[in-house]
Amino acid sequence: MTPDALFQLSGPLALFGWGALVLSPLSPLWADRVAALIIPILLSVAYTALVLAYWAGTPGGFGSLAEVMALFTTPGVALAGWLHYLAFDLLVGAWITKTARSEGISHAFAIPCLILTFLFGPAGFLAFHILRASRALTAKVPA
């Protein structure tokens, strides 16, 4: 499979996982398996294959911003980076969904955090921690 074909498949696959998270109140176990396990594993397999196929001889490194930018000038490595983002953001989204469920946080409040995580990764993670902290603080305020 070419990197372009893999790229074309990876987006819809990740979106399917995000859809499962948004609809998780309908089937929590199914959403957990799809979004927190099956899709991240598939993305991880593809990521690992790309790294093994393209990493050797790739310019760049991790010592400076210029070196990191050079890493992503190779399409196979750039795609591996994209799959890395897709897998880890989806895992964070799955964690948000599971944590909200286990802590009794309404799914309606978790959805904006999921959207932020989908679009801006760490910003959604931060928003969810702010939500959790504000919920904890309001629970301690006497009526």
C-alpha positions as CSV (number, residue, x, y, z in Angstrom):
1,M,0.0,0.0,0.0
2,T,1.3,3.4,-0.9
3,P,1.7,6.2,1.7
4,D,-0.9,8.2,-0.1
5,A,-3.4,5.3,0.0
6,L,-2.6,4.7,3.7
7,F,-3.2,8.4,4.4
8,Q,-6.6,8.3,2.6
9,L,-7.6,5.3,4.8
10,S,-6.3,6.6,8.1
11,G,-8.5,9.7,8.4
12,P,-11.8,7.9,8.0
13,L,-10.6,5.1,10.3
14,A,-9.8,7.7,13.0
15,L,-13.1,9.5,12.5
16,F,-14.9,6.2,13.0
17,G,-13.2,5.9,16.4
18,W,-14.2,9.5,17.3
19,G,-17.7,8.8,16.3
20,A,-17.7,5.8,18.6
21,L,-16.6,8.0,21.4
22,V,-19.3,10.6,20.8
23,L,-21.9,7.9,20.7
24,S,-20.4,5.9,23.6
25,P,-23.4,6.3,25.9
26,L,-25.3,4.1,23.5
27,S,-22.7,1.3,23.7
28,P,-19.9,2.0,26.1
29,L,-18.2,-1.3,25.9
30,W,-18.2,-1.3,22.1
31,A,-16.9,2.3,22.0
32,D,-14.1,1.4,24.4
33,R,-13.0,-1.6,22.3
34,V,-13.1,0.3,19.0
35,A,-11.7,3.7,20.1
36,A,-9.4,2.6,22.8
37,L,-8.1,-0.6,21.4
38,I,-8.8,-1.8,17.9
39,I,-8.3,1.5,15.9
40,P,-5.2,2.6,17.9
41,I,-3.7,-0.8,17.4
42,L,-4.3,-0.7,13.6
43,L,-2.8,2.8,13.5
44,S,0.1,1.6,15.6
45,V,0.8,-1.3,13.2
46,A,0.8,1.1,10.2
47,Y,3.0,3.6,12.1
48,T,5.5,0.9,13.0
49,A,5.6,-0.4,9.5
50,L,6.3,3.1,8.2
51,V,9.0,3.8,10.7
52,L,10.7,0.5,9.8
53,A,10.4,1.2,6.1
54,Y,11.4,4.9,6.0
55,W,13.3,5.9,9.1
56,A,16.8,4.6,8.1
57,G,18.6,7.3,6.1
58,T,16.0,10.0,6.9
59,P,17.6,13.4,7.4
60,G,17.0,15.2,10.6
61,G,16.8,14.3,14.3
62,F,15.5,15.5,17.6
63,G,18.3,17.9,18.6
64,S,16.7,21.1,17.2
65,L,13.6,22.4,15.6
66,A,15.4,22.4,12.2
67,E,16.3,18.7,12.7
68,V,12.7,17.8,13.6
69,M,11.4,19.7,10.5
70,A,13.9,17.8,8.4
71,L,12.6,14.5,9.7
72,F,9.2,15.3,8.2
73,T,10.5,16.1,4.7
74,T,10.3,12.4,3.9
75,P,6.6,11.5,3.0
76,G,6.7,8.1,4.8
77,V,8.0,9.6,8.0
78,A,5.6,12.5,7.7
79,L,2.8,10.0,7.4
80,A,4.1,8.1,10.4
81,G,4.0,11.3,12.4
82,W,0.4,11.8,11.3
83,L,-0.6,8.3,12.3
84,H,1.1,9.0,15.7
85,Y,-1.1,12.0,16.2
86,L,-4.2,10.1,15.1
87,A,-3.5,7.2,17.5
88,F,-2.5,9.2,20.5
89,D,-5.3,11.8,20.2
90,L,-7.8,9.0,19.9
91,L,-6.4,7.3,23.0
92,V,-6.6,10.6,24.9
93,G,-10.2,10.9,23.7
94,A,-11.0,7.3,24.9
95,W,-9.4,8.1,28.2
96,I,-11.6,11.3,28.5
97,T,-14.7,9.3,27.7
98,K,-13.9,6.5,30.2
99,T,-12.8,8.9,32.9
100,A,-15.9,11.0,32.5
101,R,-18.1,7.9,32.7
102,S,-16.4,6.5,35.8
103,E,-16.5,9.9,37.6
104,G,-20.1,10.6,36.8
105,I,-19.4,13.6,34.5
106,S,-22.1,14.1,32.0
107,H,-21.2,13.0,28.5
108,A,-22.6,16.3,27.3
109,F,-19.8,18.1,29.2
110,A,-17.2,15.7,27.9
111,I,-18.1,16.2,24.2
112,P,-16.6,19.7,23.9
113,C,-13.4,18.3,25.4
114,L,-13.5,15.5,22.8
115,I,-13.9,18.0,20.0
116,L,-11.0,20.0,21.3
117,T,-8.9,16.9,21.6
118,F,-9.8,15.8,18.0
119,L,-8.9,19.3,16.7
120,F,-6.1,20.4,19.0
121,G,-5.0,17.4,21.1
122,P,-3.4,18.8,24.2
123,A,-6.0,21.7,24.4
124,G,-8.8,19.1,24.8
125,F,-6.8,17.2,27.4
126,L,-6.3,20.4,29.3
127,A,-10.0,21.4,29.0
128,F,-11.0,18.0,30.4
129,H,-8.7,18.5,33.4
130,I,-10.2,22.0,34.0
131,L,-13.6,20.4,33.8
132,R,-12.7,17.8,36.4
133,A,-11.1,20.4,38.7
134,S,-14.0,22.7,38.5
135,R,-16.4,19.9,39.2
136,A,-14.3,18.8,42.2
137,L,-14.3,22.4,43.5
138,T,-18.0,22.9,43.1
139,A,-18.6,19.6,44.9
140,K,-16.7,21.0,47.9
141,V,-18.5,24.3,48.1
142,P,-21.2,24.2,50.8
143,A,-24.7,25.1,49.8
